[in-house]
């Protein structure tokens, strides 16, 4: 992976990514979907989803290492996750959806299908180094 990342920022592990995915599902259920959706619409501009915000993770563009824009987050979350995975693939076979959810375990860049669609990777940013859109490399 050739993504330029500043000191203190690292590509998230597969375990943390999967834990974040489970946290997102729990948040969707607990907030009765509408709370999660409102929260998401607010924080996508900071390159996070509700679960990633709680886990201090960010979504960055794979080619530049810069934070994902609001539009990229919408593409990743709405088109990638909900439409492609849940509607198209999920309707074909639930097993395929489960396999694609876990594809980051064998993908060299730790990307899931929605990361590939949006050209993003997920990183750990515990000190909020990527708080601003500044070139990192």
CORGI-V275919 format. One record per helix or strand. SS is the DSSP state (h for helix, s for strand). FROM is the first residue (numbers start at 0). TO is the last residue. If there is no record, write none. Layout:
BEGIN
ss={SS/SS}
from={FROM/FROM}
to={TO/TO}
END
This chain:
BEGIN
ss={s/h/h/h/s/s/h/h/h/h/s/h}
from={9/13/33/49/56/66/69/93/102/112/119/128}
to={10/29/45/54/60/66/91/100/104/117/123/130}
END
